[in-house]
Amino acid sequence: MSAGLLQVDVGDLVFDVRTDGPEDGRPVLLLHGFPQTSLSWSAVTPLLAEAGLRTYAPDQLGYSPGARPGETDAYALPALAAVTADLMTALDLPTADVVGHDWGANVAWALAGWHPDRVRTLTAVSVPHPTAYTLAYRADPEQRERSAYIKLFWQREKAERVLLEDDARRLRRILGDVPAEAVDTYVAHLSAPGALTAALDWYRAMSSSTPVDPVGVPTTYVWSDEDMAVGRTAARACADQVTGDYRFVELPGVSHWIPEKAPRELAAAVLDRVATG
């Protein structure tokens, strides 16, 4: 086993990437979401490593201090997918089994839809295919209510102030039942100059004008029924956006933060999907 931290150059960007598992193991790329970092996978990666997989978990664009562009457009989904593909190239990974949670799931869906040659299998966690989410948002009042928080995130400067004031009380509330030590780590990370703005720019660059293609690679979507951000309508609609082999895994009684609250169940779903690719 070889766990460690790499610094990987992608053009003028430098990504921090956590690794685990045997160096000759089949590669798995793990993409975190907001407001977390690659540490969100820390309970999952040992389980994958024990199964012989080699995991790569980057702090994504804006989260790695050396990869924090100042332009909001740099965080649009096509750019996020492209820079992730470039990161894979820099890691010497022509293809990988890709796993993404929350915003990392959005990037994973986009990578599989627009760069399918780079994705052997896909395991998307919590957030469904972007088209499924958009359709649910437009048709389902419950999903619109669940998504109302995004309107705050779009407000530059105000969102940063509101989320970080009073010892980041609201940012901590977002993280819900994530372990307190991890919450402290995420809050400290996003309290660095420019870090929270970069993370929120993912939301500010959102657009439905560039729809993600249907996904043809073998895909598993993992959703939990106590997710505060994604309801059942969006979760069920995900199947319509996958043309390849598709599995839907529902975790009862689990919050949105699946990698930290249900790591064994998630690792089992990933291993099951990797075995079919």
C-alpha positions, 0 to 999 in steps of 0.5 A, a space after each residue: 500500500 502507498 498512501 500519500 499526497 501529490 502535487 500535480 501540475 496542469 498547465 499553470 495550475 497545481 492540484 493537491 491529490 491524495 492517493 491510496 492503495 497499491 501503485 499498480 491497482 486499477 485507478 479510481 478518481 474520487 471527486 469531492 463536492 461543496 463545501 468539502 475537500 478530498 478529505 471527505 473520502 478518507 473513510 472510503 479510500 481504505 476500503 477501496 485500497 483493501 480491494 486492490 484499487 489505487 485511489 486518486 482524490 484531488 482537491 478540485 479546482 478552486 479548492 487546491 490553493 495552487 489551482 484557484 483561477 479568479 475568473 468565474 467562467 473558469 468554474 463552468 461545468 465544461 471547463 471543470 470537466 476539461 480540467 479534470 480530464 487534463 488532471 487525469 492526463 497529468 496523473 498518467 491515467 488514460 481512463 479511470 473508474 470515476 466516483 463523484 459526490 455532490 458537485 463532484 458528481 456533476 463533474 463526473 457526469 459531465 466527464 462521462 457525457 463529454 469525455 466517455 473515453 476517459 471514464 471506465 465506469 461511473 458512480 455518482 453520489 447524491 447528485 443526479 445527472 444535470 438534466 434530471 436535476 434541471 427537469 425536476 427543478 422545473 417541474 417539482 415544487 419540492 425540488 425548487 424548495 430544496 434548491 432555494 439555498 442556491 440563490 444566496 450562493 449566487 450573491 457575490 460578497 453577501 454569500 461569503 459574509 453570511 456563510 463565514 460570520 459568527 464562526 461560520 455558523 451557517 456553513 457549519 449548519 450546511 454540513 449537518 451531521 458530518 463529524 465535527 472534526 471534519 467540519 472544523 477542517 472544511 471551515 478552516 480550508 474555506 476561510 483562507 483568502 479567496 477559497 470560499 469565493 472560488 468554491 461558490 463560483 461553481 454555483 455562479 457559473 451554473 448554466 443549463 444552456 450547455 446540456 450534458 450528454 446522456 451517459 453511455 458508460 456503466 453507471 451507478 447512482 447512489 442516493 439517500 432518502 434523507 438528502 436535504 438538497 435532492 428529492 426523489 423526483 430528481 433521483 428517479 429521473 436520473 435513469 432516463 439520462 443513462 443509456 448504458 448499464 444502470 443501477 440505482 442504489 438507495 440508502 435509507 436513513 442517510 443524509 446528503 453526506 454519504 461518503 462520511 456517513 455511509 462509507 461502507 455502503 458506498 464502497 460496496 456500491 463502487 466495488 460492485 460497479 468497478 467489477 462490472 466495467 
